[in-house]
Amino acid sequence: MKNIFKKTFIVLLSAIIIFAGTAPVSNAASKHMIIVNTKKNTLNYYVNYTLVKKFRCATGKASTPTPQRKTTIVNKIKNRPFYKTGIPGGDPRNPLGKRWMGLNIDGTQGSTYGIHGNNNEKSIGKNVSHGCIRMHNSEVEWLFDQVPLGTVVLIKNTSNSDNYIANYYNVKLLQSGWFTENKKTYYRKSNGQLAKGWTKIDGKNYYFGKSKGQLYTGWATIGGNKYYLGTDGAMRTGWQTIGENKYYFNSKGVMTKGWATIDGNKCYFGKVSGKLATGWTTISGKKYYFDTDGVKQTGWITVGSNKYYLGTDGVRRTGWRTIDGNRYYFGKSSGKLYTGWATIGGKKYYLGTDGVMVTGKQTINGVVYEFGKDGVLKGKVEEQDKETNKQPENDQTTKDNKSDNEDNTKSNLENNNVEQDTQVLENVK
């Protein structure tokens, strides 16, 4: 009689506890789903049909297999007692662990089959239970807090994927990753949410619209900075050739503008467009020359058939200059080095084939001339020509009386209101 009373009491107590943990199904349950594969002993948690987290589990052995079907979680109980042997809830010996999520299988209303913890962590990953689904205690406690009552549970014994199981039960999963819709590209994260803003995927940075999540490609201005996101949307860094122009993007993908030192070289990029300057370029009213790699040049350079001199600051020098102890003259507009005979400021000079101004007595084309210390021609020392008024040979006044627009090398700066190198050298008289 005592045994009958005891069994009746346990059954009633069980019913009270089970139904105490039962509540009306939440509308949120439709967003949650669990897929259990009893062959692989895996339990995967989905939200909005998108995988959120994967777990290992233990399921029924051959003699007591876990029922294969689509069901729902109908109750959730913390520290449920193990009634069969009378082990209290929360006891380390309790094979149910500290969490129980009852499944409505064969009308049991969550009293017989469930997802629960364990008292033997080594059993996880094996087919050893009496039909229930065991999880690691820490993991079942986490899952318990995530899923609402009414969450769908799909159970299947198969070597196939979760997609196969879902399709078997006429459920369509949403895959995380890239997808295209209405000719626009998106990325769904593992939590089911669309990627928005800056997102790192497989080691690459991408930018997605903050409101709709569409992938940005090509040029993009974000937060006041300019970026280049290739045709694949991946943020570019370092040197990039886009169209016919070169650009430089720092480690954060921001386009470089103005002066910059890169790999030890001084370069200049358009203040608006960011294009790398090459060739002759006017910056703040001063003329610079950059080689084909965009590196600022200094010292002597030859462009076309003309020579120029750029100071240590890279600025093109004009007019009279003393360089390494020698005097030279450069066109006031074009900066070209003068050579041979030249009339400058109404005075005649001779600038050797290397452009160096001569002084004293000099024999030029068989005629001896004398020049002052300032390089100004004083006259002939030895008259070798009956025509005393004949001009010296190769005088730039007589032979080079033309504008200095030979220096027609164009600046390749973008349209940013910088004047081009089309100024005219003064006529030598």
VOMI-701807 format. One record per residue (C-alpha): x, y, z; residue in three letters. Coordinates in steps of 0.2 Angstrom, whole numbers, plus 5000, padded with zeros to 4 digits. Last residue first. Example, Ala and Ser with C-alpha at 12.3 -4.5 7.8 and 13.67 -1.06 7.14 Angstrom:
BEGIN
506849955036SER
506249785039ALA
This chain:
BEGIN
533854494615LYS
533354334622VAL
531454314622ASN
530654284639GLU
530054104641LEU
528254074639VAL
527053994652GLN
526253834646THR
526653734662ASP
524853704668GLN
524053814681GLU
523253714695VAL
521353734695ASN
521053554701ASN
520753474685ASN
521953324688GLU
523853344688LEU
524653284672ASN
525753434670SER
526153454651LYS
527853454644THR
527753594632ASN
529453674636ASP
529653724618GLU
528453864624ASN
530053964627ASP
529554094614SER
530654134600LYS
532254234596ASN
533354084597ASP
534454114582LYS
534854304583THR
534654334601THR
535154164606GLN
536854204599ASP
537454054589ASN
538954144582GLU
539454314589PRO
538554464580GLN
539454544566LYS
539854734569ASN
541754714566THR
541454634549GLU
543254614544LYS
543254454556ASP
544654394566GLN
544754534578GLU
545754474593GLU
545054534610VAL
543254544606LYS
542054634618GLY
541554664636LYS
540354524637LEU
539454514654VAL
539954364664GLY
539954464681ASP
541854454682LYS
541854534665GLY
541954444649PHE
543354454635GLU
543154374618TYR
544354274608VAL
543654214591VAL
544054034584GLY
542253974588ASN
542354034605ILE
543954074613THR
543754144631GLN
544554284640LYS
543854324657GLY
542154254663THR
541054104657VAL
539254064663MET
539053874665VAL
537653804654GLY
538453644649ASP
538753694631THR
539453854639GLY
538454004644LEU
539054164635TYR
538354324641TYR
537654484632LYS
536754614642LYS
535054684639GLY
534254604654GLY
534854434647ILE
535654414630THR
536254234627ALA
537654144618TRP
537853964622GLY
536753874635THR
535153924644TYR
534353794656LEU
532453784655LYS
531553854670GLY
529953884659SER
529454064665SER
531054144671LYS
532154044659GLY
533653974669PHE
535354054670TYR
536853964677TYR
538354024688ARG
539553894695ASN
540153864713GLY
539153704715ASP
537653794709ILE
537453984708THR
535754034700ARG
535254164689TRP
533354154684GLY
532254004688THR
532353864700ARG
531053714700ARG
530453674717VAL
531053504723GLY
531453564741ASP
533253514738THR
533153634723GLY
532653584706LEU
533753624691TYR
533153604673TYR
533953534657LYS
533053524640ASN
532953394626SER
531453304633GLY
531553324652VAL
533253314659THR
533553334678ILE
534753414689TRP
534453424708GLY
532753364715THR
531353244709GLN
529753204718LYS
529253024716VAL
527652994706GLY
528252824699ASP
528352904681THR
529553044689ASP
528853194698PHE
529353374693TYR
528853524704TYR
528353704699LYS
527753824713LYS
526153914713GLY
525353814727SER
525753654718ILE
526153664699THR
526553494692THR
527753444679TRP
527853254676GLY
526853134688THR
525553174701ALA
524653034709LEU
522753054708LYS
521853094725GLY
520453174716SER
520153324728VAL
521953374734LYS
522753284720GLY
524153174726PHE
525953214729TYR
527453104732CYS
529053104743LYS
529852944744ASN
530352844760GLY
529152704756ASP
527752834755ILE
527953014761THR
526353104757ALA
525953284750TRP
524153304746GLY
522753174746LYS
522852984752THR
521252884750MET
520752794766VAL
520852604766GLY
521252584784LYS
523052534780SER
523252684769ASN
522652704751PHE
523752764737TYR
523152814720TYR
523752784702LYS
522852844686ASN
522452774669GLU
520852684675GLY
521252634693ILE
522952584697THR
523152544716GLN
524552574728TRP
524152524746GLY
522452474752THR
520852414743ARG
519152374752MET
518352224745ALA
516752264735GLY
517052134721ASP
517152274708THR
518452354720GLY
518052454735LEU
518952614733TYR
518852734748TYR
518552924751LYS
518452994768ASN
517053104774GLY
516152964784GLY
516052854769ILE
516452914751THR
516352774739ALA
517252724723TRP
516952554717GLY
515752434726THR
514552454740TYR
513652294746LEU
511752324750GLN
511352314768GLY
509652414767LYS
509952544781SER
511752554784LYS
512252504767GLY
513652374767PHE
515552404767TYR
516752264765TYR
518452224773ASN
519352064769LYS
520051924780GLY
518651804776ASP
517351934779ILE
517652094789LYS
516052204789THR
515952394789TRP
514152454788GLY
512852324788LYS
512852134786ALA
511152064786LEU
510551974801GLN
510351784802GLY
511451754817ASN
512751674805SER
512851834795LYS
511951864779ARG
512851964765TYR
512052064752TYR
512252094733THR
511052194722LYS
510352134706LYS
508652124713ASN
509351994726GLU
511051924726THR
511751814740PHE
513351804750TRP
513451704767GLY
512251624779SER
511051504772GLN
509151524774LEU
508351354778LEU
506751294770LYS
505651174780VAL
504651044772ASN
505150904785TYR
506250814773TYR
506850984767ASN
507451024784ALA
508350864786ILE
509250884769TYR
509751054773ASN
510450994790ASP
511650894780SER
511550704775ASN
512250554785SER
510450534792THR
509550494808ASN
508250634809LYS
507550754822ILE
506750924819LEU
506351034834VAL
505151184832VAL
505251304846THR
503551314855GLY
504151374871LEU
505551504869PRO
507351464865VAL
508851564870GLN
509051544889ASP
508951354888PHE
510251354874LEU
511551434886TRP
511051304900GLU
511151164887VAL
512951224883GLU
513551234900SER
512851054904ASN
513550974889HIS
512050904879MET
510950754880ARG
509450714869ILE
508250584876CYS
507850414869GLY
508550304882HIS
510350374880SER
511950304873VAL
512150344855ASN
513850444857LYS
514450624855GLY
514150674873ILE
514450524885SER
516050594891LYS
515150734900GLU
514350604912ASN
513050684924ASN
512050754910ASN
511050904903GLY
509350904894HIS
508350894878ILE
506750804881GLY
505750644880TYR
504650574894THR
503650714902SER
503650844887GLY
501850824883GLN
501950634881THR
500750634867GLY
501850524856ASP
503250654857ILE
502950834864ASN
504750874868LEU
505250934886GLY
506651054888MET
507651014904TRP
509051104912ARG
510151064927LYS
510850894923GLY
509650764917LEU
510750614924PRO
510550684942ASN
512150634951ARG
512750814953PRO
511050854962ASP
510251004954GLY
508550924954GLY
508350784967PRO
508750604963ILE
507150494966GLY
507750344956THR
506450354942LYS
505950534947TYR
507550614941PHE
507150794948PRO
507050944936ARG
508351074940ASN
507651204929LYS
506151154918ILE
505651214901LYS
504051144893ASN
503251114876VAL
504751114865ILE
504051064848THR
504050914836THR
504550854819LYS
505050674819ARG
506250534822GLN
506050464839PRO
507750444849THR
508250264849PRO
508050144864THR
508749974859SER
509950054846ALA
510550194858LYS
509650364859GLY
510550524857THR
512150614864ALA
512550794858CYS
513850894850ARG
513351084847PHE
513251204832LYS
512651384834LYS
511751524824VAL
511151444808LEU
509851534798THR
508051494797TYR
507551654806ASN
508551584821VAL
509351414820TYR
510251304833TYR
511151144828ASN
511150984838LEU
512450854832THR
512550664836ASN
513050624818LYS
511750484816LYS
510550564828THR
510550724818ASN
509550854828VAL
508951014821ILE
508351154832ILE
507251304827MET
506851484832HIS
505951624823LYS
504251534825SER
504551534844ALA
504451724844ALA
502551704844ASN
502651624861SER
501751464865VAL
500751474881PRO
501751414896ALA
502351244903THR
503551244917GLY
502251224930ALA
501551084919PHE
503050984921ILE
503251014940ILE
501450974944ILE
501450824933ALA
503050754941SER
502350784958LEU
500750684953LEU
501750544947VAL
502950544962ILE
501450544974PHE
500550404965THR
502250294966LYS
502350334984LYS
500550284988PHE
500750124978ILE
502350084988ASN
501450125004LYS
500050005000MET
